[in-house]
Structures are given as structure tokens and as C-alpha cells.
């Protein structure tokens, strides 16, 4: 085992420790995003489609949308923390061992796998950030990057931004499931 493997392993252990309170939601979300059951792609597609349909139908201004998203984030964060650390009067009615009944070795292995994948994604994003924004670039690379950004701006001016965000969100949400089901290998 090399020094970098030990460092990576220590970082994964630290990440596991930091996310320990969120084990059950992370493993559940991982199962949904990797399509462990046949109906999960429909659930993901339907949830995202309904959310974007509501946004489109309400036709909110940007400031109203941002305010409502901030409010939703605040309330969901409070609710999540309340569920993870409920008040004492709730614990009087329910056993504190309830969470342990649903957690097993298989879920622990999934959680460790997810933490490893999250660490790899974090390191990849950091490497891309370092490459794109910190290192000195050649003139050709700057020209290519500028042309790609210009093309993206042109597409953004032609196509509705909400539609583009919908498609990008679908792609991001479905990516893990498509990889888990080896769809890209079947296309080759």
C-alpha cells in the first residue's frame, strides 16, 4: 500500500465519520439513484418532472424563486436535523434502538462504498478546478475554452433556460443509474 493510498483511506474514514449522522438517507438515496428496484428510474424522472412543471406553471420571478428555495432549504434542514436528533419527549414514545433494527452489514458496506465514491468525485472536481482555473494555459486551450463557452451561451439564448436546467438535472440524476445498469457499455 502506497502513501497516497493510506492518505486516501484516511480521508475516506474522515468523510465516513463526518457523514455518520446521515447514513440512512445517504444509503437510501444511493439505492434510488442507482436503480436498485425497477421502478426507481420512473420515481426519479417523475419527481424531477413534477418539480420543474410546478416551477414552470408558477412562473415566478427570480427573486421570489430564490427566496422560496432558501425557505424550503431552511425548513428541510431544520426537519432533517430534528429527525436525526429528536426531542426527548419523542424518544419517550419510541425506542432509541429503532434505527439499529434497520441497519445491517450490507447497508454499512454500501455506506462505505458511497463515501469512497464521494471522495473520488471530490478529488476529481478539485483536480479539474486546479487544471481549469489555477494552472497557466496555452493560447490554444484558452481559445478552445472560449469557443465552447460561446457555443453554450448561444444555445442558452436560443433554448428556454428552464428546459435546459430540466435536462441537465435529469442527466445528473440519472447518470449513476445509467452507469450502474451498464447502459453506456451496451451502446458501444
N, C-alpha and C positions, 0 to 999 in steps of 0.2 A: 504494500500500500504506500503510495507516494504522499509527500507532504500536502499536496493540493487536495488529494482525496480525503485526508484527515481534516483539513480545513473545511472542505465542503460538507463532510459528515458533521462536524461541529456546528456549522451554520444551519444544517437541516435540523439538528437536535434543538438548537435555539429557536428556530421557526416553529417546530412542533410544540415547544414549551409555551411560546407566545400565543399560539392558536389553540391551546388546550381547552379553553372555555368554549370554543366554537366547534368542537369535534363533531357532534351530531349534525348540526346544519351543514358543515363542510362535506361530510361523507354523503349526506342525503343529496345535496346539490351536485356532487360529483356523479352520483348514480343517475340523476336526471340528465345531466349534460352528456354523459357517455352512453345514454340509452340502454340501461340495464334491462328495462322492460320495453316491450314492443310499442307501447302507446306513448312513451316519453317524448319522441320527436313531435308528435301531434300536440302534446301538452305545451312544449316549449314554443312551437310555432303559433299555437292558439293564444297563449299568454302574451307573447310579444305583439301579435296582430291586434288583439283586443286593446292593449295599452296604446299602440300607435293609432288605432281607429278612434279611441277616445280623445287623444291629443288632436287628431285631425278634425274631429267633429266639434270640439270645443273652440278651436281656432283662437287660442289665447295669444295675447301679446307676449313678447319675450320676457318682460319684467314680471308679468303675472305668472308665467310658466316657471321662471326661476324661483320665485317666491313660494309657489306651491310645491315644487320639487324639494326646496330646502325644508319646508314644513313637513313634508312626507318623510324625508330623511331623518329629521329630528325625532318625529314620533316613532318611526320604526326603530331607530337606535335606542330610544328610551324603552320601548316594548321589548326589544331583544335583550337589553341588559336586565330588565325586570324579570323576564323569563329565565335568564341564566342565574340570577341571584334573587329569588322571590322573597318577599317579606316573611317574617316569622309566622304570622297568623295563617298564611297559606300552607307553610310546612306542617302546621299542627294537623291539618286535614289530610295531607298526603305524606306518604313515607318518603324519607330522603333517599332511600335506596332505589326509588323508582327508575331513575336514569340508568343505574347499573344493570337493570334487568334487560335492557335492550342493547347494551354494548357488549360485543364479544370480540374474540381474537380476529375474526375476519374483518370487522369494522376497524380494528386497530391497524391491521395491515393496510387497509385502504387509506386510512388517515395518513400513515407514514408514506405511502406512495404519492398521495396528493401533495403532502408537504415537500417531498423530493421534486415533484413536477413544478410546484410553485417556485421553489428555489431555482430550478433550471430556467424558468421563464424570467424570474427576476434578474438573474445573471445575464441572460441573453439580451434583455432590454437595456441593462446597464452597459453591455458591450456595444450595442447598437447606438446608444446615446453617445458613448465615448467616441465611436467611429464617426458618427454624423456631425456632432457639434463641437467636439474638443480637438480632434486631430486636424492638422493642416491638410487641405485638399489640393489636388491638382486642378488646373483650369478646366480640363475636360470633364471631370466629375462635377464641378460646380455648374457647368453648362448643362449637363445631363439632368442634374437635380433641378435646376431652374426650369428646364423644359417639362419635366414630369409635373412639377408644381403648377406650371402654367396650364398644362393639359387638365389637371384636376380642377383648377379654378374655372376653366372653360366649361367642363362637364357640370360643375356646381352651379354655374349661371344658367345653364340650359334646363337641367332636371331639377324638379322640386326638392328642396333640401330635406324635407321630412321624409320623402320617399328614399332619398339616399341614406339617411340615418336609419330608416327601417331596414333597408337591405344590408347595411353594414352591421347592424345589431343582429340580424338573423344569421349572417355569416359567422360572426364571432360566437354566438350562442350555439350554433350547430357544428362548429369546427371540431370540437372534441368528440362528438358523437360520430361524425363522418370519419374521423381518424380511427376511432375505436372499432368501427364496423368495416374498416379497410376499404372504403369506397374509392379512395384515390388510387389504390393499387389495382382495383378492378378496372379502372378506366384506362390504365396503361397498356 
